[in-house]
Amino acid sequence: MFRLDRELEELMCDFWEVVKDRRWPNDHRQSLHTSFTFEPESPQAFPESPSFNKKRKVSLLFDHLEPSELAAHLSYLEFKCFCRITHLDYRSYTLQSSLREIPRLERSVSLCNSISQWVQLMILHRPTPQQRAEVFTKFIHMTQKLRKHQNFNTLMAVIGGLCHSAISRLKETHSHLSHDVLKVSGKE
C-alpha cells in the first residue's frame, strides 16, 4: 500500500529521516524509538513485567491479584504482543485481507479472544450467584484500570467477556451486584 500511494511513501521517507536525525536530545529519541516495531530482527526492549510487592498465595485463577495488578499484567502482555507486529504484517494484511500466514497478527487476535474467554470462565466457574457477582465486580474494576492505562484492546476483550450471552443470562448473579457496578456495566 505504501508503494501504491506515492505521497504516502514520500511522507514515510521524510518521517524516517527525521527519526534518524541524531541531533535530537536523548529524551526525544527514546520517545520515538521504533526499532522493535519496524525491524523485526532487532532486539526488543520491553518495559519490566509488573511484580509483586507482598508474599502471598499464588493461584492460576489469579484470585490473589487486585484489579489494578491484573490490569497492569494484561497491559504488559498486550504491549509485548503489539511490539512484535511490524508494519510489514499490517501491509500483508491489507493486501491479503486475511490473517492467514501472518502469525504475529494472529497471535494478537488470539490473545484478545483468550482474554474474553478467560473472563467468562472466571465468572461461570463460581458455584454461587454471590461469588459470581464478586468476580464480575472485580472485572468491572479492572476495566476502569485498563481505561486509565489506555489499553483499549484488552479493555474491549474484557467487556466482550462480560457481555457474553452466557454471562448476561445470570439474572440471579446480577441481583447481587452493587448499584455502582450496575451503573458502570450499563445493566441498570
Secondary structure as a PSIPRED ss2 file (coil, helix, strand):
# PSIPRED VFORMAT (PSIPRED V4.0)

   1 M C   1.000  0.000  0.000
   2 F C   1.000  0.000  0.000
   3 R C   1.000  0.000  0.000
   4 L C   1.000  0.000  0.000
   5 D C   1.000  0.000  0.000
   6 R H   0.000  1.000  0.000
   7 E H   0.000  1.000  0.000
   8 L H   0.000  1.000  0.000
   9 E H   0.000  1.000  0.000
  10 E H   0.000  1.000  0.000
  11 L H   0.000  1.000  0.000
  12 M H   0.000  1.000  0.000
  13 C H   0.000  1.000  0.000
  14 D H   0.000  1.000  0.000
  15 F H   0.000  1.000  0.000
  16 W H   0.000  1.000  0.000
  17 E H   0.000  1.000  0.000
  18 V H   0.000  1.000  0.000
  19 V H   0.000  1.000  0.000
  20 K H   0.000  1.000  0.000
  21 D C   1.000  0.000  0.000
  22 R C   1.000  0.000  0.000
  23 R C   1.000  0.000  0.000
  24 W C   1.000  0.000  0.000
  25 P C   1.000  0.000  0.000
  26 N H   0.000  1.000  0.000
  27 D H   0.000  1.000  0.000
  28 H H   0.000  1.000  0.000
  29 R H   0.000  1.000  0.000
  30 Q H   0.000  1.000  0.000
  31 S H   0.000  1.000  0.000
  32 L C   1.000  0.000  0.000
  33 H C   1.000  0.000  0.000
  34 T C   1.000  0.000  0.000
  35 S H   0.000  1.000  0.000
  36 F H   0.000  1.000  0.000
  37 T H   0.000  1.000  0.000
  38 F H   0.000  1.000  0.000
  39 E C   1.000  0.000  0.000
  40 P C   1.000  0.000  0.000
  41 E C   1.000  0.000  0.000
  42 S C   1.000  0.000  0.000
  43 P C   1.000  0.000  0.000
  44 Q C   1.000  0.000  0.000
  45 A C   1.000  0.000  0.000
  46 F C   1.000  0.000  0.000
  47 P C   1.000  0.000  0.000
  48 E C   1.000  0.000  0.000
  49 S C   1.000  0.000  0.000
  50 P C   1.000  0.000  0.000
  51 S C   1.000  0.000  0.000
  52 F C   1.000  0.000  0.000
  53 N C   1.000  0.000  0.000
  54 K C   1.000  0.000  0.000
  55 K C   1.000  0.000  0.000
  56 R C   1.000  0.000  0.000
  57 K C   1.000  0.000  0.000
  58 V C   1.000  0.000  0.000
  59 S C   1.000  0.000  0.000
  60 L C   1.000  0.000  0.000
  61 L C   1.000  0.000  0.000
  62 F C   1.000  0.000  0.000
  63 D C   1.000  0.000  0.000
  64 H C   1.000  0.000  0.000
  65 L C   1.000  0.000  0.000
  66 E C   1.000  0.000  0.000
  67 P H   0.000  1.000  0.000
  68 S H   0.000  1.000  0.000
  69 E H   0.000  1.000  0.000
  70 L H   0.000  1.000  0.000
  71 A H   0.000  1.000  0.000
  72 A H   0.000  1.000  0.000
  73 H H   0.000  1.000  0.000
  74 L H   0.000  1.000  0.000
  75 S H   0.000  1.000  0.000
  76 Y H   0.000  1.000  0.000
  77 L H   0.000  1.000  0.000
  78 E H   0.000  1.000  0.000
  79 F H   0.000  1.000  0.000
  80 K H   0.000  1.000  0.000
  81 C H   0.000  1.000  0.000
  82 F H   0.000  1.000  0.000
  83 C H   0.000  1.000  0.000
  84 R C   1.000  0.000  0.000
  85 I C   1.000  0.000  0.000
  86 T C   1.000  0.000  0.000
  87 H H   0.000  1.000  0.000
  88 L H   0.000  1.000  0.000
  89 D H   0.000  1.000  0.000
  90 Y H   0.000  1.000  0.000
  91 R H   0.000  1.000  0.000
  92 S H   0.000  1.000  0.000
  93 Y H   0.000  1.000  0.000
  94 T H   0.000  1.000  0.000
  95 L H   0.000  1.000  0.000
  96 Q H   0.000  1.000  0.000
  97 S C   1.000  0.000  0.000
  98 S C   1.000  0.000  0.000
  99 L C   1.000  0.000  0.000
 100 R C   1.000  0.000  0.000
 101 E C   1.000  0.000  0.000
 102 I C   1.000  0.000  0.000
 103 P H   0.000  1.000  0.000
 104 R H   0.000  1.000  0.000
 105 L H   0.000  1.000  0.000
 106 E H   0.000  1.000  0.000
 107 R H   0.000  1.000  0.000
 108 S H   0.000  1.000  0.000
 109 V H   0.000  1.000  0.000
 110 S H   0.000  1.000  0.000
 111 L H   0.000  1.000  0.000
 112 C H   0.000  1.000  0.000
 113 N H   0.000  1.000  0.000
 114 S H   0.000  1.000  0.000
 115 I H   0.000  1.000  0.000
 116 S H   0.000  1.000  0.000
 117 Q H   0.000  1.000  0.000
 118 W H   0.000  1.000  0.000
 119 V H   0.000  1.000  0.000
 120 Q H   0.000  1.000  0.000
 121 L H   0.000  1.000  0.000
 122 M H   0.000  1.000  0.000
 123 I H   0.000  1.000  0.000
 124 L H   0.000  1.000  0.000
 125 H C   1.000  0.000  0.000
 126 R C   1.000  0.000  0.000
 127 P C   1.000  0.000  0.000
 128 T C   1.000  0.000  0.000
 129 P H   0.000  1.000  0.000
 130 Q H   0.000  1.000  0.000
 131 Q H   0.000  1.000  0.000
 132 R H   0.000  1.000  0.000
 133 A H   0.000  1.000  0.000
 134 E H   0.000  1.000  0.000
 135 V H   0.000  1.000  0.000
 136 F H   0.000  1.000  0.000
 137 T H   0.000  1.000  0.000
 138 K H   0.000  1.000  0.000
 139 F H   0.000  1.000  0.000
 140 I H   0.000  1.000  0.000
 141 H H   0.000  1.000  0.000
 142 M H   0.000  1.000  0.000
 143 T H   0.000  1.000  0.000
 144 Q H   0.000  1.000  0.000
 145 K H   0.000  1.000  0.000
 146 L H   0.000  1.000  0.000
 147 R H   0.000  1.000  0.000
 148 K H   0.000  1.000  0.000
 149 H H   0.000  1.000  0.000
 150 Q C   1.000  0.000  0.000
 151 N C   1.000  0.000  0.000
 152 F H   0.000  1.000  0.000
 153 N H   0.000  1.000  0.000
 154 T H   0.000  1.000  0.000
 155 L H   0.000  1.000  0.000
 156 M H   0.000  1.000  0.000
 157 A H   0.000  1.000  0.000
 158 V H   0.000  1.000  0.000
 159 I H   0.000  1.000  0.000
 160 G H   0.000  1.000  0.000
 161 G H   0.000  1.000  0.000
 162 L H   0.000  1.000  0.000
 163 C C   1.000  0.000  0.000
 164 H C   1.000  0.000  0.000
 165 S H   0.000  1.000  0.000
 166 A H   0.000  1.000  0.000
 167 I H   0.000  1.000  0.000
 168 S H   0.000  1.000  0.000
 169 R C   1.000  0.000  0.000
 170 L C   1.000  0.000  0.000
 171 K H   0.000  1.000  0.000
 172 E H   0.000  1.000  0.000
 173 T H   0.000  1.000  0.000
 174 H H   0.000  1.000  0.000
 175 S C   1.000  0.000  0.000
 176 H C   1.000  0.000  0.000
 177 L C   1.000  0.000  0.000
 178 S C   1.000  0.000  0.000
 179 H H   0.000  1.000  0.000
 180 D H   0.000  1.000  0.000
 181 V H   0.000  1.000  0.000
 182 L H   0.000  1.000  0.000
 183 K H   0.000  1.000  0.000
 184 V H   0.000  1.000  0.000
 185 S H   0.000  1.000  0.000
 186 G C   1.000  0.000  0.000
 187 K C   1.000  0.000  0.000
 188 E C   1.000  0.000  0.000
